């Protein structure tokens, strides 16, 4: 680790932060002006012979600190120097990890980084482990490429998150949808929870943009509004949890759906407490008893 002249450095083309690089940069400039450079940047030697006066190292992590010191007209910067030039995957991994710890990357930067590493490794698990990102998040970012252009634009414009866009894409499939309709759908779904989005789309909604969906049901048109589905947390004893799991398995239900059906049947008066007790195969939990399992349930 040593001080390097700024004119010896160039920002690596593999830096994952390619957007909003200078956003809030003045805050970093002022912080370094007052406290100095608290942490080194990470650089790697540039391969091949370099002309006199040309850059000798590329910045793998720390381009914003580099830019801040440039604005302060500082001649040198503290840098940790890698012994040899890192390969593309390692460079991107170092860059994304460093940026995530300091200032959140834009969704598009994360999408680009995850997609690039996925093309190298061919495994979501490998990308997740390399970047220390949740598997589900990496999987969503990688699916960005298959979205229709209108949804990609909405994500890049900050109107829509990746996971909601994927739900919309999966819902419409090959069906063509007008751009203005997609914008209305995105605006409506962005105000919903995940459970509400899934339920709303599962109704084959036809007028999502207005906030009211019209769906066919039992010979009549039902008007479904966002918020018609709520999630609750149910606490069960171990024995009851196993009974519920078994009951759900016999019917091919998820535990969430099974719990919702049982609650709906009981609250709707379709079954009595005794009938419900016999159907599930267990007794109720007495008030004040300790519980050992938590279960998320979605009910209408």
C-alpha positions as CSV (number, residue, x, y, z in Angstrom):
1,X,0.0,0.0,0.0
2,X,1.4,3.3,-1.0
3,X,0.8,6.8,-2.3
4,X,0.3,7.0,-6.1
5,X,0.2,10.0,-8.3
6,X,-3.3,10.7,-9.8
7,X,-1.8,10.9,-13.3
8,X,-0.6,7.3,-12.9
9,X,-4.2,6.1,-12.6
10,X,-7.1,5.4,-14.9
11,X,-10.6,4.1,-14.0
12,X,-11.1,0.5,-15.1
13,X,-13.6,-0.1,-17.8
14,X,-14.9,-2.9,-15.7
15,X,-16.1,-0.6,-12.9
16,X,-19.7,-1.6,-12.1
17,X,-20.7,1.9,-11.3
18,X,-21.4,3.5,-14.7
19,X,-24.4,5.6,-13.8
20,X,-24.8,8.4,-11.3
21,X,-21.1,8.3,-10.6
22,X,-21.0,12.0,-9.6
23,X,-24.3,12.0,-7.7
24,X,-23.6,13.5,-4.2
25,X,-19.9,13.7,-5.0
26,X,-19.6,17.1,-3.4
27,X,-20.5,15.5,-0.1
28,X,-17.6,13.1,-0.4
29,X,-15.3,16.0,-1.5
30,X,-16.2,18.0,1.6
31,X,-15.7,14.9,3.8
32,X,-12.2,14.2,2.4
33,X,-11.4,17.9,2.7
34,X,-12.2,17.8,6.4
35,X,-11.1,14.3,7.4
36,X,-8.7,13.3,4.7
37,X,-8.8,10.0,2.8
38,X,-9.7,7.4,5.4
39,X,-9.5,4.3,3.2
40,X,-7.3,3.3,0.3
41,X,-8.6,2.7,-3.2
42,X,-7.8,-0.6,-4.9
43,X,-5.7,-0.7,-8.1
44,X,-4.2,-3.3,-10.4
45,X,-1.2,-2.9,-12.8
46,X,-2.0,-2.3,-16.5
47,X,-0.7,-5.1,-18.7
48,X,1.9,-4.4,-21.3
49,X,4.5,-1.7,-21.7
50,X,3.2,1.8,-21.0
51,X,4.4,5.0,-22.7
52,X,6.2,7.6,-20.6
53,X,3.6,9.6,-18.7
54,X,0.8,7.1,-19.4
55,X,-1.3,5.6,-16.7
56,X,0.3,2.6,-15.0
57,X,-2.6,1.3,-12.8
58,X,-6.3,0.9,-13.3
59,X,-8.7,1.6,-10.5
60,X,-10.7,-1.5,-9.5
61,X,-12.5,0.0,-6.5
62,X,-12.7,3.6,-5.4
63,X,-13.3,5.7,-8.4
64,X,-15.4,8.2,-6.5
65,X,-12.6,8.8,-4.0
66,X,-10.3,9.3,-7.0
67,X,-12.7,11.9,-8.5
68,X,-13.0,13.7,-5.2
69,X,-9.3,14.0,-4.8
70,X,-9.1,15.3,-8.4
71,X,-11.5,18.0,-7.5
72,X,-9.4,18.9,-4.5
73,X,-6.3,19.1,-6.7
74,X,-4.5,16.6,-4.6
75,X,-1.4,15.2,-6.3
76,X,-1.5,11.7,-4.8
77,X,-3.9,9.1,-3.4
78,X,-3.4,6.2,-1.0
79,X,-3.9,2.9,-2.9
80,X,-3.7,-0.8,-2.2
81,X,-2.0,-2.4,-5.2
82,X,-2.9,-5.9,-6.4
83,X,0.2,-7.9,-7.4
84,X,-1.2,-8.7,-10.9
85,X,-4.1,-7.6,-13.1
86,X,-7.3,-9.2,-11.9
87,X,-9.5,-11.0,-14.4
88,X,-12.9,-9.6,-15.4
89,X,-14.9,-11.6,-12.9
90,X,-12.7,-10.7,-10.0
91,X,-12.6,-7.0,-11.0
92,X,-16.4,-6.8,-11.2
93,X,-16.8,-8.6,-7.9
94,X,-14.4,-6.3,-6.1
95,X,-16.1,-3.3,-7.6
96,X,-19.6,-4.3,-6.7
97,X,-18.8,-5.4,-3.2
98,X,-17.0,-2.1,-2.5
99,X,-19.8,0.0,-3.9
100,X,-22.5,-1.9,-2.0
101,X,-20.8,-1.2,1.3
102,X,-20.5,2.5,0.6
103,X,-23.3,3.8,-1.6
104,X,-26.0,1.8,-3.2
105,X,-25.6,1.0,-6.8
106,X,-28.4,1.8,-9.3
107,X,-30.5,-1.2,-10.2
108,X,-29.1,-1.1,-13.8
109,X,-25.5,-1.2,-12.6
110,X,-26.4,-4.3,-10.5
111,X,-28.2,-5.9,-13.4
112,X,-25.2,-5.3,-15.7
113,X,-22.8,-6.8,-13.2
114,X,-24.9,-9.8,-12.3
115,X,-25.6,-10.5,-16.0
116,X,-21.9,-10.3,-16.9
117,X,-20.9,-12.7,-14.2
118,X,-23.8,-15.1,-15.0
119,X,-22.5,-15.3,-18.6
120,X,-19.1,-16.2,-17.2
121,X,-20.2,-18.7,-14.6
122,X,-23.5,-20.0,-16.0
123,X,-24.8,-20.3,-12.4
124,X,-27.0,-18.0,-10.3
125,X,-25.5,-19.6,-7.2
126,X,-22.0,-18.8,-8.2
127,X,-22.8,-15.2,-8.9
128,X,-24.7,-14.9,-5.6
129,X,-21.6,-16.3,-3.7
130,X,-19.2,-14.2,-5.6
131,X,-21.0,-10.9,-4.9
132,X,-22.5,-11.9,-1.5
133,X,-26.0,-11.0,-2.8
134,X,-29.1,-12.9,-2.0
135,X,-29.9,-15.7,-4.6
136,X,-33.4,-14.4,-5.2
137,X,-32.1,-10.9,-6.0
138,X,-29.5,-12.2,-8.4
139,X,-32.1,-14.4,-10.1
140,X,-34.3,-11.3,-10.6
141,X,-31.5,-9.2,-12.0
142,X,-30.5,-11.9,-14.5
143,X,-34.1,-12.1,-15.8
144,X,-33.9,-8.4,-16.8
145,X,-32.7,-9.3,-20.3
146,X,-35.9,-11.2,-21.2
147,X,-38.2,-8.2,-20.3
148,X,-39.9,-6.3,-23.1
149,X,-38.3,-2.9,-23.9
150,X,-41.1,-0.9,-22.3
151,X,-40.6,-2.6,-18.9
152,X,-36.8,-2.1,-19.1
153,X,-37.4,1.6,-19.7
154,X,-39.7,1.8,-16.6
155,X,-37.0,0.1,-14.5
156,X,-34.3,2.4,-15.7
157,X,-36.5,5.4,-15.1
158,X,-37.2,4.4,-11.5
159,X,-40.9,3.8,-12.0
160,X,-40.7,0.0,-11.5
161,X,-38.6,-2.5,-9.6
162,X,-37.2,-5.6,-11.3
163,X,-39.3,-8.1,-9.5
164,X,-42.6,-6.4,-10.2
165,X,-41.6,-6.1,-13.9
166,X,-40.9,-9.8,-14.1
167,X,-44.4,-10.5,-12.6
168,X,-45.9,-8.3,-15.3
169,X,-43.9,-10.0,-18.0
170,X,-44.8,-13.5,-16.8
171,X,-48.5,-12.4,-16.6
172,X,-48.7,-11.2,-20.2
173,X,-46.3,-13.6,-21.8
174,X,-46.3,-13.2,-25.6
175,X,-49.3,-11.0,-25.6
176,X,-48.7,-7.5,-26.9
177,X,-49.5,-4.6,-24.5
178,X,-49.7,-0.9,-25.3
179,X,-46.9,1.2,-23.6
180,X,-49.4,3.5,-21.9
181,X,-51.2,0.5,-20.5
182,X,-48.0,-0.9,-19.1
183,X,-47.2,2.4,-17.5
184,X,-50.6,2.4,-15.8
185,X,-50.2,-1.2,-14.7
186,X,-46.7,-0.4,-13.3
187,X,-48.0,2.6,-11.4
188,X,-50.9,0.5,-9.9
189,X,-48.7,-2.5,-8.9
190,X,-46.0,-0.3,-7.4
191,X,-48.4,0.6,-4.6
192,X,-49.1,-3.0,-3.7
193,X,-47.4,-5.6,-1.5
194,X,-46.0,-8.7,-3.2
195,X,-49.0,-10.8,-2.1
196,X,-51.4,-8.1,-3.5
197,X,-49.6,-8.1,-6.8
198,X,-49.7,-11.8,-7.2
199,X,-53.3,-12.1,-6.3
200,X,-54.3,-9.1,-8.5
201,X,-52.5,-10.5,-11.6
202,X,-53.9,-14.0,-10.9
203,X,-57.4,-12.6,-11.4
204,X,-56.6,-11.9,-15.1
205,X,-57.2,-8.2,-14.5
206,X,-58.4,-6.2,-17.4
207,X,-58.3,-2.7,-16.2
208,X,-55.4,-2.5,-13.8
209,X,-54.5,1.0,-14.7
210,X,-57.7,2.4,-13.1
211,X,-56.9,0.7,-9.9
212,X,-60.0,-1.6,-10.3
213,X,-59.9,-4.9,-12.1
214,X,-63.0,-6.5,-13.7
215,X,-62.9,-10.2,-13.7
216,X,-65.4,-12.9,-14.5
217,X,-66.7,-15.0,-11.7
218,X,-69.7,-17.2,-11.3
219,X,-71.7,-15.6,-14.1
220,X,-71.1,-12.0,-13.0
221,X,-68.4,-9.3,-13.1
222,X,-66.5,-8.7,-9.9
223,X,-64.7,-5.5,-9.2
224,X,-61.4,-6.2,-7.4
225,X,-59.5,-3.4,-5.7
226,X,-55.9,-3.4,-4.6
227,X,-55.7,-4.2,-0.9
228,X,-58.3,-6.9,-1.1
229,X,-55.6,-9.3,0.0
230,X,-53.8,-8.9,3.3
231,X,-50.9,-10.9,4.9
232,X,-51.0,-11.9,8.5
233,X,-48.6,-13.8,10.8
234,X,-50.1,-16.9,12.5
235,X,-48.3,-18.5,15.4
236,X,-48.8,-22.3,15.9
237,X,-47.6,-25.0,18.2
238,X,-45.2,-27.5,16.6
239,X,-47.9,-30.2,16.6
240,X,-50.4,-28.0,14.9
241,X,-47.9,-26.8,12.4
242,X,-47.2,-30.4,11.4
243,X,-50.9,-31.1,11.1
244,X,-51.4,-28.1,8.8
245,X,-48.4,-29.1,6.7
246,X,-49.8,-32.6,6.3
247,X,-53.3,-31.3,5.5
248,X,-51.8,-28.9,2.8
249,X,-49.7,-31.7,1.3
250,X,-52.7,-34.0,0.9
251,X,-54.5,-31.4,-1.1
252,X,-51.5,-30.1,-3.1
253,X,-51.7,-26.7,-1.4
254,X,-49.0,-24.5,-0.2
255,X,-49.1,-23.9,3.6
256,X,-50.0,-20.3,3.0
257,X,-53.0,-21.3,0.8
258,X,-54.0,-24.0,3.3
259,X,-54.0,-21.7,6.2
260,X,-56.0,-19.1,4.3
261,X,-58.6,-21.6,3.2
262,X,-59.1,-22.9,6.7
263,X,-59.5,-19.4,8.1
264,X,-61.8,-18.3,5.3
265,X,-64.0,-21.4,5.8
266,X,-64.2,-20.9,9.5
267,X,-64.8,-17.1,9.4
268,X,-67.4,-17.6,6.6
269,X,-69.3,-20.0,8.7
270,X,-68.8,-22.9,6.2
271,X,-67.6,-25.1,9.0
272,X,-68.0,-25.1,12.8
273,X,-65.0,-25.1,15.2
274,X,-65.6,-28.8,15.9
275,X,-65.8,-29.7,12.2
276,X,-62.6,-27.8,11.6
277,X,-60.9,-29.5,14.5
278,X,-61.8,-32.9,13.0
279,X,-60.8,-31.9,9.5
280,X,-57.3,-30.7,10.4
281,X,-56.8,-33.4,13.0
282,X,-55.8,-31.5,16.1
283,X,-57.0,-29.3,18.9
284,X,-56.8,-25.5,19.3
285,X,-54.1,-23.7,21.1
286,X,-55.2,-22.6,24.6
287,X,-54.8,-18.9,25.5
288,X,-51.4,-18.2,26.9
289,X,-49.7,-21.3,25.6
290,X,-46.3,-20.9,24.0
291,X,-45.9,-21.4,20.3
292,X,-43.0,-22.7,18.2
293,X,-43.9,-22.0,14.5
294,X,-44.7,-18.8,12.7
295,X,-46.7,-19.0,9.4
296,X,-47.4,-16.3,6.9
297,X,-51.0,-16.5,5.6
298,X,-52.7,-14.5,2.9
299,X,-56.4,-14.0,3.2
300,X,-59.0,-12.0,1.2
